[in-house]
């Protein structure tokens, strides 16, 4: 099994951010540090969704519609 280098870097950075949070985090800075790895979580979820859709190609349209409705409800 070959792992894409981009996926590996995103996974390692996400794990490091979560583990290191307890080392250098204080209650005053936890929100700031959580904001720093939110983008990485979004990228990781997107990569997982992309891989799932490449495996289940027939479910792409319903999932796309669901995500569009979800995003519309969240941003409204």
ROROGU-196479 format. One record per atom (N, C-alpha, C): residue in one letter; x, y, z. Coordinates in steps of 0.2 Angstrom, whole numbers, padded with zeros to 4 digits, always signed. Atoms other than C-alpha are relative to their C-alpha. Layout:
// ROROGU-196479
aXYZ...
// end
This chain:
// ROROGU-196479
x+0004-0006+0000x+0000+0000+0000x+0004+0006+0000x-0004-0006+0001x+0007+0016-0006x-0004+0006+0003x+0003-0005-0003x+0003+0032+0004x+0002+0007-0004x-0001-0006+0004x+0002+0049-0005x+0004+0004+0005x-0004-0004-0005x+0015+0061+0003x-0004+0006+0003x+0004-0005-0002x+0003+0075+0004x-0005-0003+0006x+0004+0003-0005x-0009+0064+0014x+0004-0002+0006x-0004+0002-0005x+0005+0058+0025x+0002+0006+0004x-0002-0006-0003x+0011+0076+0029x-0006+0003+0004x+0006-0002-0003x-0007+0081+0033x-0002-0004+0007x+0002+0005-0006x-0010+0066+0045x+0005+0001+0005x-0005-0001-0005x+0007+0069+0054x-0001+0006+0003x+0001-0006-0003x+0004+0087+0056x-0006+0000+0005x+0006+0000-0004x-0014+0084+0063x+0002-0004+0006x-0002+0003-0006x-0007+0071+0075x+0004+0004+0005x-0005-0004-0004x+0007+0082+0081x-0004+0005+0003x+0004-0005-0003x-0005+0096+0084x-0004-0002+0006x+0004+0002-0005x-0016+0086+0094x+0004-0002+0006x-0004+0002-0005x-0002+0078+0104x+0004+0006+0004x-0004-0006-0003x+0008+0094+0107x-0004+0005+0003x+0004-0004-0003x-0007+0103+0112x+0000+0000+0008x+0000+0002-0007x-0006+0095+0129x+0007+0002+0003x-0006-0002-0003x+0012+0099+0131x+0001+0008+0001x-0001-0007+0000x+0012+0118+0127x-0006+0004+0001x+0006-0004+0000x-0006+0122+0129x-0002+0002+0007x+0003-0002-0006x-0013+0132+0143x-0007+0002-0001x+0007-0002+0001x-0031+0136+0146x-0002+0007-0004x+0001-0007+0004x-0029+0154+0139x+0002-0001-0007x-0002+0000+0007x-0021+0148+0123x-0003-0006-0004x+0003+0006+0003x-0031+0132+0119x-0004+0002-0006x+0005-0002+0005x-0044+0141+0108x+0005+0002-0006x-0004-0002+0006x-0030+0149+0097x+0003-0006-0003x-0003+0006+0003x-0021+0133+0095x-0005-0005-0004x+0005+0004+0004x-0037+0124+0090x-0002+0003-0006x+0001-0003+0006x-0040+0137+0077x+0006-0001-0005x-0005+0001+0004x-0023+0133+0070x+0000-0006-0004x+0001+0006+0003x-0027+0115+0066x-0007-0001-0003x+0007+0001+0003x-0045+0117+0060x+0001-0001-0007x-0001+0001+0008x-0039+0119+0042x+0003-0006-0002x-0003+0007+0002x-0029+0103+0043x-0005-0005+0001x+0005+0005+0000x-0044+0094+0049x-0005+0000-0006x+0004-0001+0006x-0054+0101+0035x+0003-0004-0006x-0003+0003+0005x-0041+0095+0023x+0000-0008+0000x+0000+0007-0002x-0040+0078+0031x-0007-0003-0002x+0007+0002+0002x-0059+0076+0029x-0001+0000-0007x+0000+0000+0008x-0058+0081+0011x+0004-0006-0003x-0003+0006+0003x-0045+0068+0007x-0003-0006+0001x+0004+0006-0002x-0055+0055+0016x-0006-0001-0005x+0006+0000+0004x-0070+0060+0006x+0002-0002-0007x-0002+0001+0007x-0061+0060-0010x+0002-0007-0001x-0002+0008+0000x-0054+0042-0007x-0006-0004+0000x+0006+0004-0001x-0071+0036-0002x-0004+0001-0007x+0003-0001+0006x-0079+0044-0018x+0003-0004-0006x-0003+0003+0005x-0066+0036-0029x-0002-0008+0001x+0002+0007-0001x-0071+0019-0021x-0007-0001-0002x+0008+0001+0001x-0090+0021-0022x-0002+0006-0005x+0001-0005+0005x-0092+0031-0038x-0007+0001-0001x+0008+0000+0001x-0111+0028-0039x-0003+0005+0005x+0002-0004-0005x-0113+0038-0023x+0002+0007+0000x-0003-0007+0000x-0105+0054-0028x-0006+0005-0001x+0005-0005+0001x-0121+0063-0034x-0004+0001+0006x+0004-0001-0006x-0131+0060-0018x+0004+0003+0005x-0004-0003-0005x-0117+0064-0007x+0002+0008-0001x-0001-0007+0002x-0113+0080-0017x-0006+0004+0002x+0006-0003-0001x-0131+0085-0015x-0001+0001+0008x+0000+0000-0007x-0131+0081+0004x+0005+0006+0003x-0005-0005-0002x-0115+0092+0006x-0002+0007-0002x+0003-0006+0003x-0123+0106-0004x-0005+0003+0005x+0005-0002-0004x-0138+0106+0007x+0003+0002+0007x-0003-0001-0006x-0128+0105+0023x+0004+0006+0000x-0003-0006+0000x-0117+0119+0018x-0005+0006+0000x+0005-0006+0000x-0132+0130+0014x-0003+0001+0007x+0003+0000-0007x-0140+0126+0031x+0005+0003+0005x-0005-0003-0004x-0124+0130+0040x+0002+0007-0001x-0002-0007+0001x-0120+0146+0032x-0006+0005+0000x+0006-0004+0000x-0138+0152+0032x-0001+0004+0007
// end
